[in-house]
Amino acid sequence: MTHYLLLYDVVPDYSTKRVPFRSGHLELAWRAADRGELLLGGALADPIDGAVLLFRGSSRAVAERFAAADPYVLNGVVTRWRVREWTTVVGEHAATPVRPPTSTP
């Protein structure tokens, strides 16, 4: 499995303009999380000028399907979205763990 970042650019005053669509967005997000596809997601802070969602899957299609169905995208609250493959190498959940060579005395 590979990690994918779904990156959102959003409208000015995003925190206010998302309100009518937030319940639908969160429902979609939690369903994806319950399936094990969405690992983390949320708005960028100070300023709130975008959002990042971390997906795990066999292809970028899992993140693309999410964006295509997201009420924020469908209702223009997200002005642009893109998916980037993320090569994760450090941490318990890294898709391709790389450890430094061990030194032997």
Secondary structure, 3 states (H helix, E strand, C coil): CEEEEEEEEECCCHHHHCHHHHHHHHHHHHHHHHCCCEEEEEECCCCCCEEEEEEEECCCHHHHHHHHHCHHHHCCCEEEEEEEEECCCCCCCCCCCCCCCCCCC
